[in-house]
Every structure is written in C-alpha cells, then in structure tokens.
Amino acid sequence: MIDPDGYRPNVGIILSNQEGELLWARRLGQNAWQFPQGGIRTDETPEEALFRELHEEVGLSPLHVEIIGATRGWLRYRLPDRYIRRHSRPLCIGQKQVWFLLRLLGEEADVRLNATDHPEFDDWRWVDYWRPLHEVVPFKRGVYKRALRELAPLLFPGGAPPLPRNRHRFATRARR
C-alpha cells in the first residue's frame, strides 16, 4: 500500500534492554546495520504490524516485550533515486513510519533471527542509545534521529545520555 504522496506505511522497532542499550541488527549478507522495520498491511493497525514484524525479524512475541511508547505521527524518509523503481505503479518514493520503543522482558536467548523461512538479519548486538545515528545508511539518518530524540525521554526519564560527537566513543556489548 502506497499513500497518494508515494510513501509506504511502515513501522520501526527500537528494542531496548534493561540497561537502555538498543538491539542493532545486521542485514542478511550485508555490512549494513539497522533497527527492525517493516510494512503495514492494509488490514493492520501499526501495533499489529509491529508485533508481526517483531516476530518475523527477531523471533519475539508480545509476551517478550512491553511497549514503552511510540512516535506521535509519521516520520518520513525519501529513498535515494537509485532505489526508486520508476516502472512500478503506484510509485514508491519513500517510507512513512511510526516508531515504537519496546523493552525486552524476556531473555536474550529469546531473540531468534531465524524464526521464519526468510530471515532479514544474520547478526545482532546491543549498542549505546545514539550509536545507530552513526552507523545507519545516510538516507535513514534523519528519521532515526527524530525517532530517537522523541522517544529518549520515555526510556531515560532523568535525561538521555548526551549525543557523542565522535562515532568512536560508542560501546558495543556482545550478547551474553
């Protein structure tokens, strides 16, 4: 489903652990890392799409997580011209996303990237809150920044960690 402006409705998933670190997943067969995300079907609410995508991409069910919050509205990004399929109808020029912030209630072992026959990721790790801004593909960076800024107060009521200017100051923690 593409809206009249050419944007595909989508959900973005920011999954945190108890320490405020975020799940960061590597796309299958690529050196590209991102948050789980996926399209909203015409018969789904954003929350229904969230839970379907959560299972398809990282193998978690609603019992494994709690929803902390969501962005107030759609956050949009435009695809670079090289990714726009000019001969497709309707023409999709980008995505509009509702971002959900979740907390993992289950165990790290509950995360399964092979929960379906068509996995999208082949590895994952916990990262500092702002690290994704420095590692995501550039055309998604603005949406990631808006989502993380809007949702940070929900995860860090006393104040979010400062945004490091140097990308090498981020910590990555291996899974337990």
N, C-alpha and C positions, 0 to 999 in steps of 0.2 A: 504494500500500500504506500503510495507516494502522495503527499499533500499537493494542493494546487500550486505551491511555490517550488515544488521539486524536491522536498525534503522527506526522507523516510523516517517514520517514527521509530524510536529505539529506546532501550533502557541501558543505562550504565550502572555498573555494580562496583561499589567501593566496599570491600570486606576488611574489617579491622579485627585484630586480636585484642586480648585484654590489656596489652601494653601500648595500644594506639598505633601499632605498625599496620601496614596495609599489604594485602595479598597482591602480588605483582606477577603476572603470568606471561610466559614466552610463547608466542605464536608457533604453531607446529612447523618445524623445519626451517625456521627463520631466526634471525637475531633481532627480533622485534618484540618488545615487551609492552603490555597494556593491561588495563583493567578488563575484566569480563564485560561484555556488552552484547546486545542482540536486538533484533527487530521485534516490534509489537505487531501481532497478527490482528486482523480486522475484528475478530471475535474476542479479543483480550483487553483487559484493563492493563495499565502499566504494571500494577502489582502482580497480576497473573503472569505477565511476560517476565517480570523479574524472577519469579520462582521457577518458571520453565527454563529460562536461560541459566539460572544458578545451578540447576541440576544438569543440564546439557553440558555446560562448560567446566564446572568444578565438582560435580557429583554431590552437591549438598541439597538437603531438603529444608522446608520451612522449620523443622524441628532443630536443625543445626544452627540457626541464626535468629537474631532479633533485628527488626528494622529500627534503626535509631532515628532516621529521618530521610527526607527527600528534598530535592530542589523544588522551589516554588513554581517553576514553569519550565518551558522548553529551553534548552541550551542548544544552539545550532553550530555546526561547522560545515564548511563547504569543502568538497573534495577538490584536490588539485585536478587541473584539466586532464592530465594523463590517465586519471582513474574514472572519468566520466564516460559512460557508454553512450555515445551520441546517437546510436541507432536503436536504442531501447526506448520503448514507449510504455508508460509515461517516463519522461526523462528524470532521472535522479541526479541532483547536483550536490547532495549532501545529506546529513542526518540531523534530526532534531531529537534531543534526548532528555529524558527525565532521569536524574541520577539518584540512586538510593545508597545510603550509608547503612551498612549492616555490621553487627558484632557477631563473631563466631562464638557460639555457645558450646559446640561440640569440640571434638579433638582434632588436632592437625591431621591425624590419620583418616579422618572422615573426608578430607579433600581428595577427590579422585578425578584425575584428568581424563580417565578412560571410561567414564560412566556410560558413554554412548558409543555406537559404532563409528562415529565420525568426530574424533576429538579435535578441538581447535587449538589446544595448548599442549606442550610437551614438558614443561617445567614451570615451577613457581617458587617464590620465596617471599619472606616478609621484608618490607623496606620501610624506611623512615617516611613520615607523612608526606613531605614535599618532594621526595626523590622522583616520583613519576613525572613531574614537570620537566625534568632534565633528561628523561630517557624516552618519553613518548615521541612518536613521529611529529614533526613540526606542525602539520596541519590540524592536529588534535590538541595542541598545547593550550590554546586559548580556552577551549571548553573544559579541559582538565583544571586549569587554573580557576575558572569561575566556579566549577563544582566544588573543588577542594576548599576554596575560600568561603563559600556559602555554608558548607557542611562542617567546617572545622569547629565552630562553637558548640556543636552538638556532641562532638567526641571529646573536646577539651574545654569544658565549662570554665576552667580557670584561665584559659588563654592558650591558643595554639602555639606550638613551637615556632620560633622565627624561621622565616624562609631563608635558607643559606644562599649566599650569592655564588659560592664556589661549589660546583657539582661534585667535587671530590671529597667533600666533607660529609657525605651521606654514609650511613651504615647500612649494611645488608646482613641479615641474620639467617643462617641456614635453618632449615626446618629441624625440629627436634626428632 
